[in-house]
Amino acid sequence: MKWTDVTQLAEALHDKYPEVNPSQIGFVQLHNWVLELDGFDDDSKRGGERVLEAIQQAWIDEAA
């Protein structure tokens, strides 16, 4: 997975952290969790605020 795989990343986060409310996660924690996902393979520096916002929103949608 890459940073551009927003929906896939959100689904993976939802599966790994089902008890977490994604709207309560800070961007630093979200960034670290994405880096730790199995199958994630991209440059950590490419995960900027805009990408993290998109991932967080997709995760919120997935959790709803």
mmCIF file of the N, C-alpha and C atoms, coordinates in Angstrom:
data_MODEL
# 
_entry.id   MODEL 
# 
loop_
_atom_site.group_PDB 
_atom_site.id 
_atom_site.type_symbol 
_atom_site.label_atom_id 
_atom_site.label_alt_id 
_atom_site.label_comp_id 
_atom_site.label_asym_id 
_atom_site.label_entity_id 
_atom_site.label_seq_id 
_atom_site.pdbx_PDB_ins_code 
_atom_site.Cartn_x 
_atom_site.Cartn_y 
_atom_site.Cartn_z 
_atom_site.occupancy 
_atom_site.B_iso_or_equiv 
_atom_site.pdbx_formal_charge 
_atom_site.auth_seq_id 
_atom_site.auth_comp_id 
_atom_site.auth_asym_id 
_atom_site.auth_atom_id 
_atom_site.pdbx_PDB_model_num 
ATOM 1   N N  . MET A 1 1  ? 0.838   -1.175 0.000  1.00 0.00 ? 1  MET A N  1 
ATOM 2   C CA . MET A 1 1  ? 0.000   0.000  0.000  1.00 0.00 ? 1  MET A CA 1 
ATOM 3   C C  . MET A 1 1  ? 0.886   1.244  0.000  1.00 0.00 ? 1  MET A C  1 
ATOM 4   N N  . LYS A 1 2  ? 0.373   2.251  -0.625 1.00 0.00 ? 2  LYS A N  1 
ATOM 5   C CA . LYS A 1 2  ? 1.041   3.553  -0.692 1.00 0.00 ? 2  LYS A CA 1 
ATOM 6   C C  . LYS A 1 2  ? 0.140   4.598  -0.038 1.00 0.00 ? 2  LYS A C  1 
ATOM 7   N N  . TRP A 1 3  ? 0.674   5.786  0.173  1.00 0.00 ? 3  TRP A N  1 
ATOM 8   C CA . TRP A 1 3  ? -0.108  6.877  0.753  1.00 0.00 ? 3  TRP A CA 1 
ATOM 9   C C  . TRP A 1 3  ? -1.341  7.200  -0.091 1.00 0.00 ? 3  TRP A C  1 
ATOM 10  N N  . THR A 1 4  ? -1.271  6.949  -1.381 1.00 0.00 ? 4  THR A N  1 
ATOM 11  C CA . THR A 1 4  ? -2.396  7.259  -2.260 1.00 0.00 ? 4  THR A CA 1 
ATOM 12  C C  . THR A 1 4  ? -3.537  6.255  -2.140 1.00 0.00 ? 4  THR A C  1 
ATOM 13  N N  . ASP A 1 5  ? -3.311  5.137  -1.473 1.00 0.00 ? 5  ASP A N  1 
ATOM 14  C CA . ASP A 1 5  ? -4.338  4.105  -1.288 1.00 0.00 ? 5  ASP A CA 1 
ATOM 15  C C  . ASP A 1 5  ? -5.186  4.424  -0.052 1.00 0.00 ? 5  ASP A C  1 
ATOM 16  N N  . VAL A 1 6  ? -5.814  5.574  -0.084 1.00 0.00 ? 6  VAL A N  1 
ATOM 17  C CA . VAL A 1 6  ? -6.517  6.112  1.086  1.00 0.00 ? 6  VAL A CA 1 
ATOM 18  C C  . VAL A 1 6  ? -7.579  5.152  1.610  1.00 0.00 ? 6  VAL A C  1 
ATOM 19  N N  . THR A 1 7  ? -8.442  4.662  0.743  1.00 0.00 ? 7  THR A N  1 
ATOM 20  C CA . THR A 1 7  ? -9.522  3.776  1.183  1.00 0.00 ? 7  THR A CA 1 
ATOM 21  C C  . THR A 1 7  ? -8.974  2.476  1.744  1.00 0.00 ? 7  THR A C  1 
ATOM 22  N N  . GLN A 1 8  ? -8.002  1.908  1.082  1.00 0.00 ? 8  GLN A N  1 
ATOM 23  C CA . GLN A 1 8  ? -7.400  0.653  1.548  1.00 0.00 ? 8  GLN A CA 1 
ATOM 24  C C  . GLN A 1 8  ? -6.711  0.849  2.901  1.00 0.00 ? 8  GLN A C  1 
ATOM 25  N N  . LEU A 1 9  ? -6.045  1.967  3.065  1.00 0.00 ? 9  LEU A N  1 
ATOM 26  C CA . LEU A 1 9  ? -5.398  2.261  4.346  1.00 0.00 ? 9  LEU A CA 1 
ATOM 27  C C  . LEU A 1 9  ? -6.441  2.423  5.455  1.00 0.00 ? 9  LEU A C  1 
ATOM 28  N N  . ALA A 1 10 ? -7.520  3.130  5.158  1.00 0.00 ? 10 ALA A N  1 
ATOM 29  C CA . ALA A 1 10 ? -8.580  3.326  6.149  1.00 0.00 ? 10 ALA A CA 1 
ATOM 30  C C  . ALA A 1 10 ? -9.198  1.996  6.559  1.00 0.00 ? 10 ALA A C  1 
ATOM 31  N N  . GLU A 1 11 ? -9.434  1.118  5.591  1.00 0.00 ? 11 GLU A N  1 
ATOM 32  C CA . GLU A 1 11 ? -9.993  -0.203 5.899  1.00 0.00 ? 11 GLU A CA 1 
ATOM 33  C C  . GLU A 1 11 ? -9.033  -1.016 6.766  1.00 0.00 ? 11 GLU A C  1 
ATOM 34  N N  . ALA A 1 12 ? -7.751  -0.951 6.450  1.00 0.00 ? 12 ALA A N  1 
ATOM 35  C CA . ALA A 1 12 ? -6.757  -1.684 7.229  1.00 0.00 ? 12 ALA A CA 1 
ATOM 36  C C  . ALA A 1 12 ? -6.672  -1.149 8.657  1.00 0.00 ? 12 ALA A C  1 
ATOM 37  N N  . LEU A 1 13 ? -6.743  0.158  8.815  1.00 0.00 ? 13 LEU A N  1 
ATOM 38  C CA . LEU A 1 13 ? -6.725  0.759  10.153 1.00 0.00 ? 13 LEU A CA 1 
ATOM 39  C C  . LEU A 1 13 ? -7.974  0.366  10.936 1.00 0.00 ? 13 LEU A C  1 
ATOM 40  N N  . HIS A 1 14 ? -9.110  0.373  10.270 1.00 0.00 ? 14 HIS A N  1 
ATOM 41  C CA . HIS A 1 14 ? -10.366 -0.020 10.918 1.00 0.00 ? 14 HIS A CA 1 
ATOM 42  C C  . HIS A 1 14 ? -10.300 -1.473 11.391 1.00 0.00 ? 14 HIS A C  1 
ATOM 43  N N  . ASP A 1 15 ? -9.719  -2.334 10.567 1.00 0.00 ? 15 ASP A N  1 
ATOM 44  C CA . ASP A 1 15 ? -9.581  -3.741 10.936 1.00 0.00 ? 15 ASP A CA 1 
ATOM 45  C C  . ASP A 1 15 ? -8.600  -3.935 12.097 1.00 0.00 ? 15 ASP A C  1 
ATOM 46  N N  . LYS A 1 16 ? -7.518  -3.170 12.084 1.00 0.00 ? 16 LYS A N  1 
ATOM 47  C CA . LYS A 1 16 ? -6.476  -3.341 13.106 1.00 0.00 ? 16 LYS A CA 1 
ATOM 48  C C  . LYS A 1 16 ? -6.854  -2.685 14.432 1.00 0.00 ? 16 LYS A C  1 
ATOM 49  N N  . TYR A 1 17 ? -7.599  -1.581 14.364 1.00 0.00 ? 17 TYR A N  1 
ATOM 50  C CA . TYR A 1 17 ? -7.966  -0.820 15.564 1.00 0.00 ? 17 TYR A CA 1 
ATOM 51  C C  . TYR A 1 17 ? -9.484  -0.598 15.613 1.00 0.00 ? 17 TYR A C  1 
ATOM 52  N N  . PRO A 1 18 ? -10.272 -1.679 15.716 1.00 0.00 ? 18 PRO A N  1 
ATOM 53  C CA . PRO A 1 18 ? -11.735 -1.531 15.650 1.00 0.00 ? 18 PRO A CA 1 
ATOM 54  C C  . PRO A 1 18 ? -12.334 -0.751 16.828 1.00 0.00 ? 18 PRO A C  1 
ATOM 55  N N  . GLU A 1 19 ? -11.621 -0.711 17.950 1.00 0.00 ? 19 GLU A N  1 
ATOM 56  C CA . GLU A 1 19 ? -12.136 -0.036 19.129 1.00 0.00 ? 19 GLU A CA 1 
ATOM 57  C C  . GLU A 1 19 ? -11.826 1.459  19.154 1.00 0.00 ? 19 GLU A C  1 
ATOM 58  N N  . VAL A 1 20 ? -11.025 1.929  18.193 1.00 0.00 ? 20 VAL A N  1 
ATOM 59  C CA . VAL A 1 20 ? -10.566 3.315  18.183 1.00 0.00 ? 20 VAL A CA 1 
ATOM 60  C C  . VAL A 1 20 ? -11.561 4.204  17.436 1.00 0.00 ? 20 VAL A C  1 
ATOM 61  N N  . ASN A 1 21 ? -11.841 5.364  18.016 1.00 0.00 ? 21 ASN A N  1 
ATOM 62  C CA . ASN A 1 21 ? -12.638 6.380  17.336 1.00 0.00 ? 21 ASN A CA 1 
ATOM 63  C C  . ASN A 1 21 ? -11.671 7.209  16.481 1.00 0.00 ? 21 ASN A C  1 
ATOM 64  N N  . PRO A 1 22 ? -11.725 7.078  15.155 1.00 0.00 ? 22 PRO A N  1 
ATOM 65  C CA . PRO A 1 22 ? -10.736 7.746  14.309 1.00 0.00 ? 22 PRO A CA 1 
ATOM 66  C C  . PRO A 1 22 ? -10.765 9.268  14.396 1.00 0.00 ? 22 PRO A C  1 
ATOM 67  N N  . SER A 1 23 ? -11.870 9.835  14.809 1.00 0.00 ? 23 SER A N  1 
ATOM 68  C CA . SER A 1 23 ? -11.924 11.292 14.920 1.00 0.00 ? 23 SER A CA 1 
ATOM 69  C C  . SER A 1 23 ? -11.141 11.796 16.135 1.00 0.00 ? 23 SER A C  1 
ATOM 70  N N  . GLN A 1 24 ? -10.738 10.881 17.015 1.00 0.00 ? 24 GLN A N  1 
ATOM 71  C CA . GLN A 1 24 ? -9.981  11.247 18.211 1.00 0.00 ? 24 GLN A CA 1 
ATOM 72  C C  . GLN A 1 24 ? -8.473  11.037 18.053 1.00 0.00 ? 24 GLN A C  1 
ATOM 73  N N  . ILE A 1 25 ? -8.044  10.608 16.882 1.00 0.00 ? 25 ILE A N  1 
ATOM 74  C CA . ILE A 1 25 ? -6.628  10.312 16.637 1.00 0.00 ? 25 ILE A CA 1 
ATOM 75  C C  . ILE A 1 25 ? -5.922  11.550 16.091 1.00 0.00 ? 25 ILE A C  1 
ATOM 76  N N  . GLY A 1 26 ? -4.776  11.853 16.665 1.00 0.00 ? 26 GLY A N  1 
ATOM 77  C CA . GLY A 1 26 ? -3.962  12.943 16.146 1.00 0.00 ? 26 GLY A CA 1 
ATOM 78  C C  . GLY A 1 26 ? -3.166  12.488 14.926 1.00 0.00 ? 26 GLY A C  1 
ATOM 79  N N  . PHE A 1 27 ? -2.711  13.432 14.152 1.00 0.00 ? 27 PHE A N  1 
ATOM 80  C CA . PHE A 1 27 ? -2.011  13.097 12.911 1.00 0.00 ? 27 PHE A CA 1 
ATOM 81  C C  . PHE A 1 27 ? -0.688  12.378 13.153 1.00 0.00 ? 27 PHE A C  1 
ATOM 82  N N  . VAL A 1 28 ? -0.008  12.677 14.227 1.00 0.00 ? 28 VAL A N  1 
ATOM 83  C CA . VAL A 1 28 ? 1.257   11.993 14.520 1.00 0.00 ? 28 VAL A CA 1 
ATOM 84  C C  . VAL A 1 28 ? 0.992   10.511 14.766 1.00 0.00 ? 28 VAL A C  1 
ATOM 85  N N  . GLN A 1 29 ? -0.020  10.212 15.578 1.00 0.00 ? 29 GLN A N  1 
ATOM 86  C CA . GLN A 1 29 ? -0.372  8.814  15.858 1.00 0.00 ? 29 GLN A CA 1 
ATOM 87  C C  . GLN A 1 29 ? -0.851  8.124  14.583 1.00 0.00 ? 29 GLN A C  1 
ATOM 88  N N  . LEU A 1 30 ? -1.697  8.789  13.821 1.00 0.00 ? 30 LEU A N  1 
ATOM 89  C CA . LEU A 1 30 ? -2.203  8.214  12.580 1.00 0.00 ? 30 LEU A CA 1 
ATOM 90  C C  . LEU A 1 30 ? -1.052  7.905  11.625 1.00 0.00 ? 30 LEU A C  1 
ATOM 91  N N  . HIS A 1 31 ? -0.136  8.815  11.489 1.00 0.00 ? 31 HIS A N  1 
ATOM 92  C CA . HIS A 1 31 ? 1.030   8.627  10.626 1.00 0.00 ? 31 HIS A CA 1 
ATOM 93  C C  . HIS A 1 31 ? 1.811   7.389  11.059 1.00 0.00 ? 31 HIS A C  1 
ATOM 94  N N  . ASN A 1 32 ? 2.062   7.272  12.360 1.00 0.00 ? 32 ASN A N  1 
ATOM 95  C CA . ASN A 1 32 ? 2.814   6.124  12.873 1.00 0.00 ? 32 ASN A CA 1 
ATOM 96  C C  . ASN A 1 32 ? 2.078   4.816  12.642 1.00 0.00 ? 32 ASN A C  1 
ATOM 97  N N  . TRP A 1 33 ? 0.770   4.812  12.844 1.00 0.00 ? 33 TRP A N  1 
ATOM 98  C CA . TRP A 1 33 ? -0.010  3.595  12.641 1.00 0.00 ? 33 TRP A CA 1 
ATOM 99  C C  . TRP A 1 33 ? -0.016  3.168  11.182 1.00 0.00 ? 33 TRP A C  1 
ATOM 100 N N  . VAL A 1 34 ? -0.097  4.127  10.274 1.00 0.00 ? 34 VAL A N  1 
ATOM 101 C CA . VAL A 1 34 ? -0.043  3.779  8.846  1.00 0.00 ? 34 VAL A CA 1 
ATOM 102 C C  . VAL A 1 34 ? 1.298   3.129  8.520  1.00 0.00 ? 34 VAL A C  1 
ATOM 103 N N  . LEU A 1 35 ? 2.365   3.706  9.028  1.00 0.00 ? 35 LEU A N  1 
ATOM 104 C CA . LEU A 1 35 ? 3.696   3.147  8.767  1.00 0.00 ? 35 LEU A CA 1 
ATOM 105 C C  . LEU A 1 35 ? 3.834   1.717  9.285  1.00 0.00 ? 35 LEU A C  1 
ATOM 106 N N  . GLU A 1 36 ? 3.106   1.377  10.337 1.00 0.00 ? 36 GLU A N  1 
ATOM 107 C CA . GLU A 1 36 ? 3.188   0.054  10.950 1.00 0.00 ? 36 GLU A CA 1 
ATOM 108 C C  . GLU A 1 36 ? 2.279   -0.989 10.293 1.00 0.00 ? 36 GLU A C  1 
ATOM 109 N N  . LEU A 1 37 ? 1.409   -0.569 9.383  1.00 0.00 ? 37 LEU A N  1 
ATOM 110 C CA . LEU A 1 37 ? 0.482   -1.514 8.756  1.00 0.00 ? 37 LEU A CA 1 
ATOM 111 C C  . LEU A 1 37 ? 1.224   -2.543 7.906  1.00 0.00 ? 37 LEU A C  1 
ATOM 112 N N  . ASP A 1 38 ? 0.776   -3.790 7.995  1.00 0.00 ? 38 ASP A N  1 
ATOM 113 C CA . ASP A 1 38 ? 1.310   -4.833 7.122  1.00 0.00 ? 38 ASP A CA 1 
ATOM 114 C C  . ASP A 1 38 ? 0.988   -4.468 5.679  1.00 0.00 ? 38 ASP A C  1 
ATOM 115 N N  . GLY A 1 39 ? 1.962   -4.552 4.830  1.00 0.00 ? 39 GLY A N  1 
ATOM 116 C CA . GLY A 1 39 ? 1.744   -4.263 3.417  1.00 0.00 ? 39 GLY A CA 1 
ATOM 117 C C  . GLY A 1 39 ? 1.965   -2.816 3.037  1.00 0.00 ? 39 GLY A C  1 
ATOM 118 N N  . PHE A 1 40 ? 2.224   -1.945 4.016  1.00 0.00 ? 40 PHE A N  1 
ATOM 119 C CA . PHE A 1 40 ? 2.499   -0.549 3.682  1.00 0.00 ? 40 PHE A CA 1 
ATOM 120 C C  . PHE A 1 40 ? 3.946   -0.417 3.263  1.00 0.00 ? 40 PHE A C  1 
ATOM 121 N N  . ASP A 1 41 ? 4.157   0.187  2.107  1.00 0.00 ? 41 ASP A N  1 
ATOM 122 C CA . ASP A 1 41 ? 5.502   0.330  1.569  1.00 0.00 ? 41 ASP A CA 1 
ATOM 123 C C  . ASP A 1 41 ? 5.603   1.629  0.784  1.00 0.00 ? 41 ASP A C  1 
ATOM 124 N N  . ASP A 1 42 ? 5.873   2.718  1.505  1.00 0.00 ? 42 ASP A N  1 
ATOM 125 C CA . ASP A 1 42 ? 6.021   4.016  0.852  1.00 0.00 ? 42 ASP A CA 1 
ATOM 126 C C  . ASP A 1 42 ? 6.926   4.865  1.736  1.00 0.00 ? 42 ASP A C  1 
ATOM 127 N N  . ASP A 1 43 ? 7.386   5.957  1.198  1.00 0.00 ? 43 ASP A N  1 
ATOM 128 C CA . ASP A 1 43 ? 8.269   6.876  1.907  1.00 0.00 ? 43 ASP A CA 1 
ATOM 129 C C  . ASP A 1 43 ? 7.487   7.559  3.035  1.00 0.00 ? 43 ASP A C  1 
ATOM 130 N N  . SER A 1 44 ? 7.981   7.461  4.247  1.00 0.00 ? 44 SER A N  1 
ATOM 131 C CA . SER A 1 44 ? 7.277   8.048  5.392  1.00 0.00 ? 44 SER A CA 1 
ATOM 132 C C  . SER A 1 44 ? 7.102   9.556  5.250  1.00 0.00 ? 44 SER A C  1 
ATOM 133 N N  . LYS A 1 45 ? 7.997   10.208 4.537  1.00 0.00 ? 45 LYS A N  1 
ATOM 134 C CA . LYS A 1 45 ? 7.938   11.659 4.376  1.00 0.00 ? 45 LYS A CA 1 
ATOM 135 C C  . LYS A 1 45 ? 6.806   12.107 3.449  1.00 0.00 ? 45 LYS A C  1 
ATOM 136 N N  . ARG A 1 46 ? 6.229   11.177 2.700  1.00 0.00 ? 46 ARG A N  1 
ATOM 137 C CA . ARG A 1 46 ? 5.150   11.540 1.779  1.00 0.00 ? 46 ARG A CA 1 
ATOM 138 C C  . ARG A 1 46 ? 3.796   11.611 2.475  1.00 0.00 ? 46 ARG A C  1 
ATOM 139 N N  . GLY A 1 47 ? 3.738   11.208 3.730  1.00 0.00 ? 47 GLY A N  1 
ATOM 140 C CA . GLY A 1 47 ? 2.479   11.216 4.474  1.00 0.00 ? 47 GLY A CA 1 
ATOM 141 C C  . GLY A 1 47 ? 2.233   12.547 5.153  1.00 0.00 ? 47 GLY A C  1 
ATOM 142 N N  . GLY A 1 48 ? 1.928   13.555 4.364  1.00 0.00 ? 48 GLY A N  1 
ATOM 143 C CA . GLY A 1 48 ? 1.692   14.887 4.906  1.00 0.00 ? 48 GLY A CA 1 
ATOM 144 C C  . GLY A 1 48 ? 0.280   15.065 5.442  1.00 0.00 ? 48 GLY A C  1 
ATOM 145 N N  . GLU A 1 49 ? 0.011   16.267 5.911  1.00 0.00 ? 49 GLU A N  1 
ATOM 146 C CA . GLU A 1 49 ? -1.267  16.565 6.557  1.00 0.00 ? 49 GLU A CA 1 
ATOM 147 C C  . GLU A 1 49 ? -2.468  16.314 5.642  1.00 0.00 ? 49 GLU A C  1 
ATOM 148 N N  . ARG A 1 50 ? -2.347  16.678 4.403  1.00 0.00 ? 50 ARG A N  1 
ATOM 149 C CA . ARG A 1 50 ? -3.464  16.507 3.460  1.00 0.00 ? 50 ARG A CA 1 
ATOM 150 C C  . ARG A 1 50 ? -3.821  15.021 3.285  1.00 0.00 ? 50 ARG A C  1 
ATOM 151 N N  . VAL A 1 51 ? -2.817  14.194 3.139  1.00 0.00 ? 51 VAL A N  1 
ATOM 152 C CA . VAL A 1 51 ? -3.035  12.754 2.982  1.00 0.00 ? 51 VAL A CA 1 
ATOM 153 C C  . VAL A 1 51 ? -3.609  12.170 4.271  1.00 0.00 ? 51 VAL A C  1 
ATOM 154 N N  . LEU A 1 52 ? -3.069  12.592 5.402  1.00 0.00 ? 52 LEU A N  1 
ATOM 155 C CA . LEU A 1 52 ? -3.559  12.088 6.683  1.00 0.00 ? 52 LEU A CA 1 
ATOM 156 C C  . LEU A 1 52 ? -5.012  12.493 6.920  1.00 0.00 ? 52 LEU A C  1 
ATOM 157 N N  . GLU A 1 53 ? -5.382  13.705 6.527  1.00 0.00 ? 53 GLU A N  1 
ATOM 158 C CA . GLU A 1 53 ? -6.781  14.132 6.634  1.00 0.00 ? 53 GLU A CA 1 
ATOM 159 C C  . GLU A 1 53 ? -7.685  13.228 5.800  1.00 0.00 ? 53 GLU A C  1 
ATOM 160 N N  . ALA A 1 54 ? -7.259  12.904 4.599  1.00 0.00 ? 54 ALA A N  1 
ATOM 161 C CA . ALA A 1 54 ? -8.053  12.044 3.725  1.00 0.00 ? 54 ALA A CA 1 
ATOM 162 C C  . ALA A 1 54 ? -8.190  10.643 4.305  1.00 0.00 ? 54 ALA A C  1 
ATOM 163 N N  . ILE A 1 55 ? -7.106  10.115 4.851  1.00 0.00 ? 55 ILE A N  1 
ATOM 164 C CA . ILE A 1 55 ? -7.144  8.785  5.466  1.00 0.00 ? 55 ILE A CA 1 
ATOM 165 C C  . ILE A 1 55 ? -8.067  8.803  6.687  1.00 0.00 ? 55 ILE A C  1 
ATOM 166 N N  . GLN A 1 56 ? -7.934  9.820  7.512  1.00 0.00 ? 56 GLN A N  1 
ATOM 167 C CA . GLN A 1 56 ? -8.770  9.915  8.709  1.00 0.00 ? 56 GLN A CA 1 
ATOM 168 C C  . GLN A 1 56 ? -10.249 10.000 8.326  1.00 0.00 ? 56 GLN A C  1 
ATOM 169 N N  . GLN A 1 57 ? -10.588 10.791 7.322  1.00 0.00 ? 57 GLN A N  1 
ATOM 170 C CA . GLN A 1 57 ? -11.981 10.920 6.915  1.00 0.00 ? 57 GLN A CA 1 
ATOM 171 C C  . GLN A 1 57 ? -12.504 9.596  6.352  1.00 0.00 ? 57 GLN A C  1 
ATOM 172 N N  . ALA A 1 58 ? -11.697 8.911  5.572  1.00 0.00 ? 58 ALA A N  1 
ATOM 173 C CA . ALA A 1 58 ? -12.101 7.617  5.031  1.00 0.00 ? 58 ALA A CA 1 
ATOM 174 C C  . ALA A 1 58 ? -12.295 6.608  6.151  1.00 0.00 ? 58 ALA A C  1 
ATOM 175 N N  . TRP A 1 59 ? -11.471 6.657  7.175  1.00 0.00 ? 59 TRP A N  1 
ATOM 176 C CA . TRP A 1 59 ? -11.599 5.765  8.323  1.00 0.00 ? 59 TRP A CA 1 
ATOM 177 C C  . TRP A 1 59 ? -12.881 6.092  9.097  1.00 0.00 ? 59 TRP A C  1 
ATOM 178 N N  . ILE A 1 60 ? -13.167 7.362  9.277  1.00 0.00 ? 60 ILE A N  1 
ATOM 179 C CA . ILE A 1 60 ? -14.420 7.771  9.937  1.00 0.00 ? 60 ILE A CA 1 
ATOM 180 C C  . ILE A 1 60 ? -15.613 7.230  9.154  1.00 0.00 ? 60 ILE A C  1 
ATOM 181 N N  . ASP A 1 61 ? -15.576 7.355  7.843  1.00 0.00 ? 61 ASP A N  1 
ATOM 182 C CA . ASP A 1 61 ? -16.646 6.842  6.994  1.00 0.00 ? 61 ASP A CA 1 
ATOM 183 C C  . ASP A 1 61 ? -16.759 5.324  7.117  1.00 0.00 ? 61 ASP A C  1 
ATOM 184 N N  . GLU A 1 62 ? -15.628 4.645  7.170  1.00 0.00 ? 62 GLU A N  1 
ATOM 185 C CA . GLU A 1 62 ? -15.602 3.180  7.281  1.00 0.00 ? 62 GLU A CA 1 
ATOM 186 C C  . GLU A 1 62 ? -16.187 2.739  8.631  1.00 0.00 ? 62 GLU A C  1 
ATOM 187 N N  . ALA A 1 63 ? -15.917 3.493  9.668  1.00 0.00 ? 63 ALA A N  1 
ATOM 188 C CA . ALA A 1 63 ? -16.372 3.136  11.008 1.00 0.00 ? 63 ALA A CA 1 
ATOM 189 C C  . ALA A 1 63 ? -17.864 3.433  11.226 1.00 0.00 ? 63 ALA A C  1 
ATOM 190 N N  . ALA A 1 64 ? -18.430 4.253  10.384 1.00 0.00 ? 64 ALA A N  1 
ATOM 191 C CA . ALA A 1 64 ? -19.841 4.657  10.558 1.00 0.00 ? 64 ALA A CA 1 
ATOM 192 C C  . ALA A 1 64 ? -20.814 3.547  10.220 1.00 0.00 ? 64 ALA A C  1 
# 
